[in-house]
């Protein structure tokens, strides 16, 4: 894997945060929001809480999670995200100057030949498989909701002054739930977790070109961040790239998509 986070060329501080545990196969990227460094705190709390959930979980506890109708991997991610949301709300309650803080989140967990994903907000997860780029998550944002309803085009959404308005984030509501998905892994797959600071300036065609041409994950990650900065760098930008090793495929398993899971 490779990862990089950059403050960009305009913002005074970096409110993005990412973390991972390769031993456990867990990777998290968050984009915080809120003044007085509150966004930076929210994204840090979210990453730390998700990783701690898997590091501290005992095998006997694996069924003590909600969303009983979802695959186990997605259920565990959902519980980790739920705890992250609770931790951010608890911090904001104790620190009144951080009221209104929140964060987006995208997370991936690999286990038993499949990868589970979770997302809240407008950060994204892409799958690059056999030269094809597939967006696995849907943005929780005002402009993308307008696109889905046919009110504006994708190109209009990219130019909209409202593109930074998100409709779902951790730390804003005690009932915030992630969208979930679970898919079979294939050797050679590359997963990209990225914040909207990259996506504002690098479209899907350019992402595909970078992943095809660059010799290493770190070179690709650096090129994505550099392209975002060269495009203006108005926001913090973060990306994490993960390659599935050959031989790690989940042969014969069909995708199980739990995107948009509802409250149990």
ZINOR-V414826 format. One record per backbone hydrogen bond with DSSP energy under -1.0 kcal/mol. CO is the residue of the C=O (numbers start at 1). NH is the residue of the N-H. If there is no record, write none. Layout:
BEGIN
CO;NH + CO;NH
END
This chain:
BEGIN
2;241 + 4;239 + 6;237 + 15;32 + 17;30 + 19;28 + 21;25 + 21;26 + 25;110 + 26;21 + 27;108 + 28;19 + 29;106 + 30;17 + 31;104 + 33;102 + 34;39 + 35;38 + 37;41 + 38;42 + 39;43 + 40;44 + 41;45 + 42;46 + 43;47 + 44;48 + 45;49 + 46;50 + 47;51 + 48;52 + 49;53 + 50;54 + 51;55 + 52;56 + 58;61 + 59;62 + 61;64 + 63;65 + 67;70 + 71;75 + 72;76 + 73;77 + 74;78 + 75;79 + 76;80 + 77;81 + 78;82 + 79;83 + 80;84 + 81;85 + 82;86 + 83;87 + 84;88 + 85;89 + 86;90 + 87;91 + 88;92 + 89;93 + 90;94 + 91;95 + 95;98 + 96;99 + 98;101 + 102;33 + 103;170 + 105;120 + 106;29 + 107;118 + 108;27 + 109;116 + 111;114 + 113;185 + 114;111 + 115;183 + 116;109 + 117;181 + 118;107 + 119;179 + 120;105 + 121;140 + 124;194 + 125;136 + 126;192 + 127;134 + 128;190 + 129;132 + 132;129 + 134;127 + 139;141 + 140;167 + 141;145 + 142;146 + 143;147 + 144;148 + 145;149 + 146;151 + 147;150 + 153;157 + 154;158 + 155;159 + 160;163 + 162;165 + 165;142 + 169;172 + 170;103 + 173;176 + 179;119 + 181;117 + 182;256 + 183;115 + 185;250 + 186;189 + 189;244 + 190;128 + 191;242 + 192;126 + 193;240 + 194;124 + 195;198 + 195;199 + 196;200 + 198;201 + 198;202 + 203;207 + 204;208 + 205;209 + 206;210 + 207;211 + 208;212 + 209;213 + 210;214 + 216;220 + 217;221 + 218;222 + 219;223 + 220;224 + 221;225 + 222;226 + 223;227 + 224;228 + 225;229 + 226;230 + 227;231 + 228;233 + 229;232 + 233;9 + 233;10 + 237;6 + 238;195 + 239;4 + 240;193 + 241;2 + 242;191 + 244;188 + 245;248 + 250;253 + 256;182
END
